[in-house]
Amino acid sequence: MKQAVLTFLKPITNRFPLGIVYHLGVFVMGFIMSGASVFNSVTPFGCAFVGGMPKLYILPAALGAMTGYLFSAKTHGFFTYLAALFAIAAIRFILSGFLKFDKNPFWASVTTFTVLLFVMLAVKFNTDGNLILVLAEALLGGTASYFINTAFKIKTDINIGLMPNQTVAVLFTLSLVVLGLMPINIYGVSIGKIAAFIVILSAARYGGISLGTVSGVLICFLCVLFGENIKADFLFFVAGGLFAGFFKNLGKLGNIMGVLICAVFAVCNIKDYNEIAARLVEIIIASGIFLLLPKKINGYINFLLLNKAKANNGEEIKGAIVMKLEFASGALRNVSNTIDEVSKELSRINSPDFEQVLKCVENSSCIGCSLRIHCWETEKSETVENILSIARDIKNNEKEQNFKAKCLRYDIFYSSVKKHYLNYLSRLCAEQRIDEIRNIISDQFDGIADMLYDLSYEFKTDGCMDYTAANDIIATLRNMDINAEECIAYSNSLNRLSADIKVKLLKDTSLNKLEIMKNLSVACNREFDAPLINKNNKEAFISISEKPNIYPEIAVAQYSANDNAMCGDSYDYFLDGKGRMIMLLSDGMGNGGRAAVDSAMMTGLLSRLIKSGFGFDCSLKIANSSMLFKSSDESLATVDITAIDLFSGKTTLLKAGAAPTIVRRKGRCAKAQSTSLAAGIIREIGFDKAEITLSKNDCIVMMSDGVNNEGTDWIVNEIENFEIGSAKELAERIALMAKRRRSDGHTDDITVMVALLNKNQ
C-alpha cells in the first residue's frame, strides 16, 4: 500500500504545482459525482468515475468518491458502493499496466459494469428483488465510465480541437457533475441548474446548434432520471440549447436570448410561483457568469468544443477546386508558350552574327593600311575565306601561312581574328546554353500545368464525396492518438471507397499501417488495403482504398555488371492508394556509379510524383526536364512502368526507351516493346503505351536491357513453362540464366522484376 501511494504521489510532485491542482480537481469531481442520484436511490456515478480514470488519477478519484458517499444524504447502502468502489479501483490499477486494457475505454466500461452487477446482485437483489433496476444501475455505471475514460484520455492539438465523440464525452462528464450538484439548493435556487445553463450556453456559443442541443439533451436526460419535471426541463434545456445555438451569430447576448425565449414557454408549465422565480434567478445567475467568463477560459472552452478537423464534403468546394486547378493549369501553359515565343524572338535578335566578327577585325587591324580597300572591297571574298581558314586553324593551334605573305600586318590581323572569333564562339555557346535553360524552364511550366490538370481531372472523376465516412475516419484516427486535420473520402462510380487524410505529426505520433488499416476497416465497414503514407516535415498524408480482388506477388533479382558495388539499374514498386500497384524500372546509361545515379534519380522522381497523385505523362515530362538540367554532360535513363488495377485487372504498360516486357495471359506470352527514346536526350519525350486485362495466375516480367541481349525467345519459354513456384524463384532463374547466356564478351547490369497475380484472400 505504501508503495502504491508513493507511485501516485511521484507524478504529483513532479508536476507541482499543476499536479496538485489537477488531482484536487479530480478529488472534487469524484466527491460531486458520488452524490449524483437517479431514481431517488441509485448513485453509481462515483464508482463509474473511479472506473473511468486513467492510472494517474485513480487514487484522488477514489478518495473523492469515497468521501462523497460518506457525506451524501441521498446515498442508501453506501457500504455497498464503497465495496464496489474499492474493487473497481483495484482492478483498474492492476489492468492499467497492460496497454491494451489501459488504452481502450471499452475495458473501463466493462470493469465498472461487471463489478456493479455482481455487487448489486449480491446485496440489492437479495433485499429488493428488482433485477431490472440492478441491470439498469450497472449499465448506467458502465456507460458513464466509458464517457469519463474517453474524456480524461483526450490528447489533441489546439489547432484541431476535439472530435464529435470526444466532445460528447466531455459534455456527458460535465452533465454528471451537474447532476451531482442538483441536490444543492439555496432558497430554492439549484446550483446544479445554474451549472447546467452555463454548460448549455457555452456549448451553444462555441459549438452552434448541434452542440447546444446535444448538451441540452444530455442534461435533460439525467434531470429526468433525477426526478425533475420532464416538460419544463425539456423546454429549459433541450429547446434552450437549440435556440441558444440558433442565435449564435448574435454573440453571447444572442445565446442568452435563446435560452430566455424557451424559459418563457417553460414557466407556463409550472404552477408554483416560487419555482418560477427560482428558475428565472438560475438563468440570470448563469447568464451573468457566462458573460463574465475571462477570455482565457473562453479560449479553452472554444478549444474543447470547436472541432477544427475538417471532413471536406461539399460538392461546391469540389467544383471550385476543379475550376481553380484548371484555370491555374491554363495560366501556366500560357506562361510556357510565352517563354517559347520570347526566347525565339530573343534568339533572332541577340544571336551572335559572324558579320560582326568581320567588322571588328577590319576596324581593329586594317585602319590606316594601304591595302584595306583592296582587301575589303576588291578581294573581299578572298579575305573572308582567309579569315574563315584562320578561324578553322585556330581550333587546331595552327597559323595560316599563305595569307601571311599577302598581309602587311599579319600578326595584328591574326590576333584580332583570334580575339573576336573566340568571343563569337563564347557568345554562341552561352546563347545555346541559355536557350537550353529557357526550353527546360518552359518544359517545367508545361509539366506543372499538366500536373494541375491531372489533379483537376482526378477531382472531377473521383465520384461523390462521402461525408459520413470522412468523419468516421477522423474520429477513428483521433482515438488512435493520430491528429487528423483534414479528410476527403469519396466513392467512385463502382462504389469503391478511397480517402486522403492529412495528419499533423507530433513527437509521439506512430503511424502503423496495419493498425490504421484494421481500425479504419471496422469504422467504415469496408475492407481496406494497406495505406500509402507520405511524410513531409511535420505532416503526413495517408491515402487508403478498399482491399482489391487481386494480390500481386512481386519479386526482384539483380546483378551488377562486373560485380560492381553499384548497379546501374534502379527499381521501385508500391500501392498508389487508389487500388493500383505501380512497378518502376529504370536503366541508366552504361553501368557503374554514373548510371546508378541517373537511374536512381529517375526512379525516385517518378515514384514521388506518382505517389502524390500526378499522372504518368506529366511525371515523365518533369523527370525528363530534370535530367536535361542536371548536367551539361549526356545523362539519360530508360523508363519502364507497369500499372495494375487490382480491382479489375486492367494493366497499363508504359515505356520510354526500355527493354521489352513479357506478359503471360492465360498461359500464353506476349511481348511489349518500346520504340521511343530514353529520358534525358531530347525535350519532347513520350511513352509507348499498351493496355491488357489480366486475371488470376497471369504473370508480368519486366527487365533491363542486360537481360535480353541474347533475345527473348528463351525468356518466353521459361515463363510459359513456369507453373509451380514463387515470383522470387522465377526472377532469380531468369536473371541467372541471362548472366550465363551473355556471349559477346561484355557485361551489363541485369534486373528482373516479376509480378504473379493471385486472388486476394
Sequence and secondary structure as in RCSB ss.txt:
>XXXX:A:sequence
MKQAVLTFLKPITNRFPLGIVYHLGVFVMGFIMSGASVFNSVTPFGCAFVGGMPKLYILPAALGAMTGYLFSAKT
HGFFTYLAALFAIAAIRFILSGFLKFDKNPFWASVTTFTVLLFVMLAVKFNTDGNLILVLAEALLGGTASYFINT
AFKIKTDINIGLMPNQTVAVLFTLSLVVLGLMPINIYGVSIGKIAAFIVILSAARYGGISLGTVSGVLICFLCVL
FGENIKADFLFFVAGGLFAGFFKNLGKLGNIMGVLICAVFAVCNIKDYNEIAARLVEIIIASGIFLLLPKKINGY
INFLLLNKAKANNGEEIKGAIVMKLEFASGALRNVSNTIDEVSKELSRINSPDFEQVLKCVENSSCIGCSLRIHC
WETEKSETVENILSIARDIKNNEKEQNFKAKCLRYDIFYSSVKKHYLNYLSRLCAEQRIDEIRNIISDQFDGIAD
MLYDLSYEFKTDGCMDYTAANDIIATLRNMDINAEECIAYSNSLNRLSADIKVKLLKDTSLNKLEIMKNLSVACN
REFDAPLINKNNKEAFISISEKPNIYPEIAVAQYSANDNAMCGDSYDYFLDGKGRMIMLLSDGMGNGGRAAVDSA
MMTGLLSRLIKSGFGFDCSLKIANSSMLFKSSDESLATVDITAIDLFSGKTTLLKAGAAPTIVRRKGRCAKAQST
SLAAGIIREIGFDKAEITLSKNDCIVMMSDGVNNEGTDWIVNEIENFEIGSAKELAERIALMAKRRRSDGHTDDI
TVMVALLNKNQ
>XXXX:A:secstr
 HHHHHHHHHHHHHTTTHHHHHHHHHHHHHHHHTT  BTTTB  HHHHHHHT  GGGHHHHHHHHHHHHHH TT 
SSHHHHHHHHHHHHHHHHHHTTSHHHHH HHHHHHHHHHHHHHHHHHHHHHHT  HHHHHHHHHHHHHHHHHHHH
HHT    TTT   HHHHHHHHHHHHHHHHHHTT EETTEEHHHHHHHHHHHHHHHHHHHHHHHHHHHHHHHHHHH
HT  HHHHIIIIIIHHHHHHHTGGG HHHHHHHHHHHHHHHGGG   HHHHHHHHHHHHHHHHHHHH  HHHHHH
HHHHH    EE   HHHHHHHHHHHHHHHHHHHHHHHHHHHHHHHHHHHHS  HHHHHHHHHHHHSTT TTHHII
IIITHHHHHHHHHHHHHHHHTT   HHHHHH TTHHHHHHHHHHHHHHHHHHHHHHHHHHHHHHHHHHHHHHHHH
HHHHHHHHHHHS EE HHHHHHHHHHHHHTT EEEEEEEEE TT  EEEEEEEE  TT    HHHHHHHHHHHHT
S B   EEEEETTEEEEEEEB  SEEEEEEEEEE GGG SS SEEEEEEE SSSEEEEEEEEBSSSSHHHHHHHH
HHHHHHHHHHHTT  HHHHHHHHHHHHHHH SS   B EEEEEEETTT EEEEEEES   EEEEETTEEEEE   
S  BTS S    EEEEEE  TT EEEEE TTTSTT SHHHHHHHHH  SS HHHHHHHHHHHHHHH  SS    E
EEEEEEEEE  
